[in-house]
Amino acid sequence: MPRLLVIAVVAAGIVAGAAVARHFWRADVAPPVLEQAVLFSESRDLPDFELVDQAGRPFTPARLHGRWTLLFFGFVNCPDVCPTTLATLAAARRSLEDLPAADRPAVTLVSVDPGRDTPEVLARYVAHFDPGFEGVTGGADAIAALTDGLGVAVIIGPPDADGAYAVDHTAAVFLVGPDGRFAGLFGAPHDPGTIARDFRRIVATR
């Protein structure tokens, strides 16, 4: 099976599994009607992980408490999906600037290519899309602790004669709530207006 098809199948499985996993919503709050996002009725614990951000500071689950966060897994040398998604998230975030500061989402790119994506490389890359974006990296095992825990598929291809290689990965955007728990996800393809509208509905009911 081609690698991109594998990624598509895994991503579809994540979305389908999330939909099946929905339980009855709290009786006093109706679940939001969403255009594309999948929101869990009960958020889930994140796995333990120890990474570093683009400034070399520790990045652990504690950094995700007290804010909404959109997590995207990608890499700097990605030719298409990653820059397109980050530009989309930047546009979505700009359209949410009227929300109270506590309700505006942070955007964090978690590298799935730690061999090339150093903190310095990530700092330059994410700032190109939005100066407020975070870039996060770490050792391969540390990144795997987070990707495996969230069901993110990552396939690193063999190097060519010049040492270059491709990395296929799940294209979904993962939503973490202010409680630091995995709350839902936005499946691909991504549209800034759809993400922003669904995010507003989620925040309004949480």
C-alpha positions, -999 to 999 in steps of 0.1 A, spaced: 0 0 0 15 34 -9 27 54 21 3 83 15 -26 59 13 -15 44 46 -15 79 62 -49 86 47 -63 53 61 -48 60 96 -62 95 96 -96 83 86 -94 58 114 -86 85 139 -116 105 129 -139 75 128 -127 63 161 -132 97 176 -168 98 163 -176 64 177 -160 74 210 -185 101 217 -206 96 248 -238 114 260 -231 151 265 -237 168 298 -274 172 302 -272 209 309 -251 218 278 -260 208 243 -231 196 222 -220 221 196 -230 215 160 -196 214 142 -188 216 105 -157 194 104 -141 191 138 -146 161 160 -150 169 197 -149 143 225 -176 146 251 -149 137 276 -114 149 270 -85 125 273 -52 125 291 -21 133 271 8 109 273 38 121 293 65 137 271 96 158 275 104 180 245 120 214 240 106 245 222 123 267 196 141 287 224 155 255 240 131 257 269 115 225 283 81 217 267 61 192 288 24 187 293 24 214 319 30 240 292 -4 232 277 -24 240 308 -44 272 310 -49 277 273 -64 262 241 -37 247 219 -38 235 183 -12 209 178 1 200 144 27 174 136 50 182 107 86 191 97 105 220 82 114 203 49 78 194 42 71 205 6 34 211 7 11 199 35 30 215 64 34 250 50 -2 250 37 -16 239 71 5 264 91 -6 292 68 -42 280 73 -38 280 111 -23 315 110 -53 328 90 -77 310 114 -59 325 144 -61 360 130 -98 357 125 -101 348 162 -84 379 176 -117 393 188 -120 365 214 -108 371 249 -71 365 252 -77 333 273 -99 318 246 -75 324 216 -57 293 206 -19 288 207 -5 270 177 23 245 182 42 226 155 57 194 168 85 182 145 84 146 133 119 151 119 142 156 149 173 147 128 170 180 109 146 202 129 167 218 156 152 245 179 170 271 158 157 258 126 122 256 140 124 292 154 130 306 119 104 284 103 74 290 125 80 327 128 75 329 90 39 320 95 31 338 128 56 352 154 34 337 181 37 301 168 57 276 188 80 250 173 87 219 194 113 191 189 133 166 209 148 131 207 131 105 185 119 85 215 105 116 232 86 126 201 73 91 196 59 92 232 36 120 221 28 108 185 21 72 196 0 84 225 -22 105 201 -23 79 173 -2 101 149 12 81 121 48 89 111 67 71 83 103 82 75 114 72 41 148 59 31 175 86 22 184 92 -14 219 95 -28 222 130 -14 209 120 20 175 137 17 145 118 28 107 122 30 85 120 61 48 111 58 26 120 87 -10 124 98 -23 158 87 -50 163 114 -48 192 138 -52 181 175 -71 203 200 -59 205 236 -81 222 261 -71 246 289 -72 216 313 -42 202 293 -63 173 279 -69 161 244 -103 175 235 -108 167 198 -93 172 163 -98 189 130 -95 165 101 -79 174 67 -84 192 44 -82 223 64 -100 256 58 -93 287 80 -129 298 81 -142 263 91 -115 259 118 -124 293 132 -161 287 132 -158 253 148 -134 266 174 -158 294 184 -186 269 189 -163 246 210 -152 274 232 -187 287 237 -199 253 251 -168 245 272 
